[in-house]
Amino acid sequence: MGVIVAIIVAGGVANQRLPLQEWNTGLLFPLGAALATMVAMLFLTLALGASDGNTTSVIALSAIYPGITAILASMFLDEPFTLAKASGLCLAAGAAFLFTR
């Protein structure tokens, strides 16, 4: 579906029906986020393809992303990494471990 939307947008830009804004650095963050999302979806798809039917372990490991977000937020945004967050991350990692067994 994303490919279809990209083709429609590219066609609209080429025909000048969708005017582009002037290039500014404010567009770097959304473009970087879109690129990171596409790469993440690619790796998830590759992991599911290589899992030999054991999709439970892949999904369990991919479901730990909120914990990674909390760690990155504490590193870069100075958000507190509380005991509750650490405990939740440890429990989620334990659950992912049990799903892979």
C-alpha positions as CSV (number, residue, x, y, z in Angstrom):
1,M,0.0,0.0,0.0
2,G,2.9,2.4,0.7
3,V,4.2,1.8,-2.7
4,I,0.9,2.8,-4.2
5,V,0.8,6.0,-2.2
6,A,4.4,6.8,-3.2
7,I,3.5,6.3,-6.9
8,I,0.4,8.6,-6.6
9,V,2.4,11.3,-4.8
10,A,5.3,11.0,-7.3
11,G,2.9,11.3,-10.2
12,G,1.2,14.3,-8.6
13,V,4.5,16.0,-8.0
14,A,5.7,15.3,-11.6
15,N,2.5,16.7,-13.1
16,Q,2.8,19.7,-10.7
17,R,-0.6,19.0,-9.2
18,L,0.9,18.6,-5.8
19,P,3.2,21.6,-5.3
20,L,6.3,20.9,-3.1
21,Q,7.3,23.3,-0.4
22,E,10.7,24.9,-0.4
23,W,13.3,22.5,0.9
24,N,14.1,23.2,4.5
25,T,15.7,21.3,7.3
26,G,12.4,20.8,9.0
27,L,11.7,18.0,6.5
28,L,14.7,15.9,7.6
29,F,13.0,14.5,10.7
30,P,9.8,13.2,9.0
31,L,11.8,11.8,6.1
32,G,14.2,10.1,8.5
33,A,11.3,8.7,10.5
34,A,9.7,7.4,7.3
35,L,13.0,5.8,6.3
36,A,13.5,4.2,9.7
37,T,10.0,2.8,9.6
38,M,10.5,1.3,6.2
39,V,13.8,-0.3,7.3
40,A,12.1,-1.7,10.5
41,M,9.3,-3.2,8.4
42,L,11.8,-4.8,6.1
43,F,13.8,-6.4,8.9
44,L,10.5,-7.6,10.6
45,T,9.5,-9.2,7.3
46,L,12.9,-10.8,6.8
47,A,12.8,-12.1,10.4
48,L,9.4,-13.6,9.9
49,G,10.5,-15.2,6.7
50,A,13.6,-16.7,8.3
51,S,11.7,-18.0,11.4
52,D,10.7,-21.3,9.9
53,G,7.1,-20.9,11.1
54,N,8.0,-19.9,14.6
55,T,6.4,-16.4,14.3
56,T,5.6,-16.3,18.1
57,S,9.3,-15.7,19.0
58,V,9.7,-13.0,16.3
59,I,6.6,-11.1,17.4
60,A,7.5,-11.4,21.1
61,L,10.9,-10.0,20.5
62,S,9.6,-7.2,18.3
63,A,7.1,-6.3,21.0
64,I,9.8,-5.0,23.3
65,Y,10.2,-1.8,21.3
66,P,8.5,0.4,24.0
67,G,11.3,-0.5,26.4
68,I,13.9,0.5,23.8
69,T,12.0,3.8,23.4
70,A,12.1,4.4,27.1
71,I,15.9,3.8,27.3
72,L,16.5,6.1,24.3
73,A,14.2,8.8,25.9
74,S,16.2,8.6,29.1
75,M,19.4,9.0,27.2
76,F,18.5,11.7,24.8
77,L,15.5,13.5,26.3
78,D,16.5,13.3,30.0
79,E,13.4,11.5,30.9
80,P,13.6,9.6,34.2
81,F,14.2,5.8,33.8
82,T,12.3,4.7,36.9
83,L,12.3,1.4,38.7
84,A,8.8,0.7,37.3
85,K,10.1,1.1,33.7
86,A,13.1,-1.1,34.4
87,S,10.9,-3.8,36.0
88,G,8.5,-3.7,33.1
89,L,11.4,-4.0,30.6
90,C,12.8,-7.0,32.5
91,L,9.4,-8.7,32.7
92,A,8.9,-8.1,28.9
93,A,12.3,-9.5,28.2
94,G,11.5,-12.5,30.3
95,A,8.2,-13.1,28.5
96,A,10.0,-12.9,25.2
97,F,12.5,-15.4,26.4
98,L,9.7,-17.8,27.5
99,F,8.0,-17.4,24.1
100,T,11.2,-18.5,22.3
101,R,11.4,-21.7,24.2
